[in-house]
């Protein structure tokens, strides 16, 4: 199965659209809108910003389905979970 790694993220606050390349080795939990600057997190029940605001689901979901996504633990980037 070929993964689609390009996804168009849409800011839910200002509507700005920005194409991003999804990482294959990590999930993206925070996305600062390049236009308005608001930092977005995944919606409840979604594992990453691509699953919440993107046109294409993240690589784990593409490969194995929604249950295979990054999980409920969100790293704050400092080695701690929230």
C-alpha positions in Angstrom: 0.0 0.0 0.0 1.4 3.4 -1.0 1.0 6.1 1.7 -0.2 9.5 0.8 2.1 11.9 2.7 0.7 15.3 1.5 -2.3 16.7 3.4 -4.0 20.0 3.2 -4.5 21.3 6.7 -7.3 23.9 7.2 -7.3 26.2 10.2 -10.7 25.9 11.9 -10.4 29.5 13.1 -9.5 31.5 10.0 -10.0 29.0 7.2 -6.4 29.3 5.9 -5.3 26.2 4.0 -1.7 25.0 4.1 -0.2 21.8 2.5 2.0 19.8 4.9 4.1 16.7 4.5 3.2 14.1 7.1 6.0 12.5 9.1 6.1 8.7 8.9 8.0 8.3 12.2 6.0 10.6 14.5 2.6 12.2 15.0 2.0 15.9 14.8 0.0 17.0 17.8 0.4 20.7 17.5 -0.1 22.8 14.4 0.4 26.6 14.4 -1.6 28.2 11.6 0.8 30.1 9.4 -1.8 32.8 8.9 -3.4 33.6 12.2 -0.8 31.9 14.5 -3.3 30.0 16.6 -1.9 26.6 17.7 -4.3 23.7 17.2 -4.4 20.3 18.8 -6.3 17.2 17.7 -10.1 17.2 18.2 -11.3 14.8 20.9 -11.1 11.2 19.5 -8.5 12.1 16.9 -4.9 11.3 17.4 -3.2 14.1 15.5 -3.9 17.3 13.6 -3.9 15.5 10.3 -6.8 13.4 11.4 -8.6 16.4 12.7 -7.9 19.2 10.2 -6.3 17.5 7.2 -7.6 16.2 3.9 -5.6 12.9 4.4 -5.4 10.9 7.6 -2.0 10.2 9.2 0.1 7.3 8.0 -0.8 4.8 10.8 -4.5 5.4 10.1 -4.0 4.9 6.4 -2.2 1.7 7.0 -4.1 0.1 9.8 -7.3 2.0 10.5 -8.3 4.5 13.2 -7.4 2.2 16.1 -3.8 2.2 15.0 -3.3 5.9 15.4 -0.9 7.5 17.8 -2.9 6.8 20.9 -4.4 8.9 23.7 -1.2 10.1 25.3 0.0 13.4 23.9 3.6 14.4 24.3 4.3 18.0 25.2 7.7 17.8 23.6 9.5 17.8 26.9 9.4 14.1 27.6 6.2 14.5 29.6 2.7 13.3 28.7 -0.5 15.3 29.1 
